[in-house]
Amino acid sequence: MSASQPRTIGQEFEGQRSSAEPEIFTISEIAEQVGVSEKTIRFYEEKGLIKPARFGGQRVFTRADRGRIRIIVRSSQQIGLTLHQIGKYLEAYDASASEVEAIKTLYRYTYGFLEDFQKRREALDEGIKGLDQILTFAVERLRENGVTQEEFEELDRTAEAPARARTGRKPKGSKSPKGDADG
């Protein structure tokens, strides 16, 4: 594409198409191809994230629309962005005057999201460190007060139950006095 005809973000994401692929799709075809429900696609339209054309009252989607929906789905499911954040990004991208400006927008937003994610990871790491220190203190004090290995095992079973109920799995790296000879 030339600089005078910027591609849309959906086109950028879709890449080259096969000559056998149709130019337009129905909502059910898009839903199947992208892996979301038709209701989800209508919801994205209600939120203004996509604007499919209408033909005879029926929504019709282009390859660029499909690419845009894929971006929305991946941004929300894999990256964890809110629909509001995705909408602001797409709005800024769409308002860009040229392809270079659009890519600059992509860069700025992505860089900002990455910085935010890194700050969140640092905060989580600090939280994990604090919880680890509390558990270490608790284990030491319980040992000093004569808690047996069997009692620790019972504590582990009862402590894990709420975590399993929330996440369906045992907390990673959780401290346990199991296997300690002096327990």
N, C-alpha and C positions, 0 to 999 in steps of 0.2 A: 504494500500500500504506500502511496506517496504521502508526503507530509501534508498535502492539501486535503487529503481524505483520511482523517484519522479513523482507525478501527475502534469499535466499541470494546469494552472489557469482555463482553461475552464472546466476541469474535477472537480476541486475543487468546482466551482460554480454550476455545474450541479447536484452534489450529486449522489445518487443511482438511477439506472434506473429500470423501470419495465421490466420484461422479455418479454413482448409483444411488446415493442418499438423497431423499427428497429435500426440498427447500423449506417446506413448512410442515408442522406437526400439530396434532390435536393435543388437548390437555392429557388425555389418557396415555398417548404415546410418550409425551414428555415425562409424565409421572413414572412410567415404567423404565424409561431410559435413565432417569436421574436417581430413581430409587426412593421417591417420596410419594405421598398420597396426593390425589387431586385436590383434596381439601387443603393440604399444605400449600400447594401452588396458588390456590384461590386466596389463601391467607396472605401470602407474599404480595399478591396483587392488591388486596385491601390495604396493606401497609405501604403501598407505593413503591415497593422494591422492584417490581416488574410491571411492564405495561404491554401486554400482548395485544396484537391487533385483533379485530373482530371481523368475521366474514359470515354474513347471514346470521348474526347473533351468536355465533360460536367463536370461542377463543381460538386463535391460531398462533403458533409459536414458530419463530425462526431458529436457526442454529445459534445465532447470537443470544436469543432469549434462553435457549437451553444452556449455553455456557454461563450466562448470568445466574441462572438458577443453581447450577453446579457450584458456582463461587459462593452463593448465599449459603447453600447446604454445608459445604466444606468449612466455610468461615464460622458457622455457628456450631456445627457438630465436632469438627476436628480441632479448631483453634479456640472455640469458646467465646467468640464475640457475640454480643447481643444484636438483635435485629436493628436496634437503634444505631449502634456503632456501624454495622454493615451499611445501613441506609445513608448515614452521613458520609461514609467513604464513597459509596456509589454515586451519591449526589455530587460530591466534589469532583470525582472522576469524570462524570458526564458533563459537568460545567466547564471542563478544561477546554481552552481555545484551540489547542493543537495536540497532536500525538505526544510531542515532547512534554508539554505541560501535563498531559494525562499521566505519563510515566513518572514525572516528578511528583504528582499527587500520590500515585501508587507508592513511591519510595517513602515520602513523608509519613503517610499513614502506617505503612508496614513497619518503618523504623520506630515510630511512636508506640505501636502495639508491642513490638519486640522489647522495647525499654520497659513498658508496663509489665509484661510477662516476667522479665528478669527481676524486677522489683518484687513482684508477687512470690517468685521462687525464693528469693532471699528471705522474705518474711516467713515463708513456710519453713525454710531451713532453720531459721532462728526459733520458730515455734517447736520444731522437732527437737532441737537441741535443748530447749527449756524443758520439754516433757521428759526427755531422756534423763536430764539431771534430777528431776523430781522422782522418777522411777528408781534411779540409782540410790538416792537418799532413802526412799521407802524400803527398798530391799535391805540396805545396810541396817536401818533401824529395826526392821522386823527380825533380821538375823540376830541382832544384839538382844532382842527380847525373846529369843528361843523359838521362833516360828519354824516348824518342821518342813521338810521337803513336800510332804503330803499336803500340808496347809498351803504352801506356795502353789502347788498344782491345782488345788481347789480355787485359789485366788485367780490363777490364770484362766480356768474354765469360766468363772463368773465374770471376769473382766473382758474376755473376748466376746461374750454373748452380745452385748450392745453393739460392738463394732461389726460383728457378722450380720446383725439385723439391719444395720445401715448400709453396709457395703457388700455383703455376701462373701467376704473373705477376711482372713486374719490380718491384722495390721502388719505391714512389712517392717522388719528390723525391730520388732518389739522386744524389749528386754525381759528376760525370764531367768530366774535362778536355776532352772532345770539343768541337770548335769553337773552342778557344783558339788564337790565332795563334802563340803562343810555345811550343807543345807540341812 
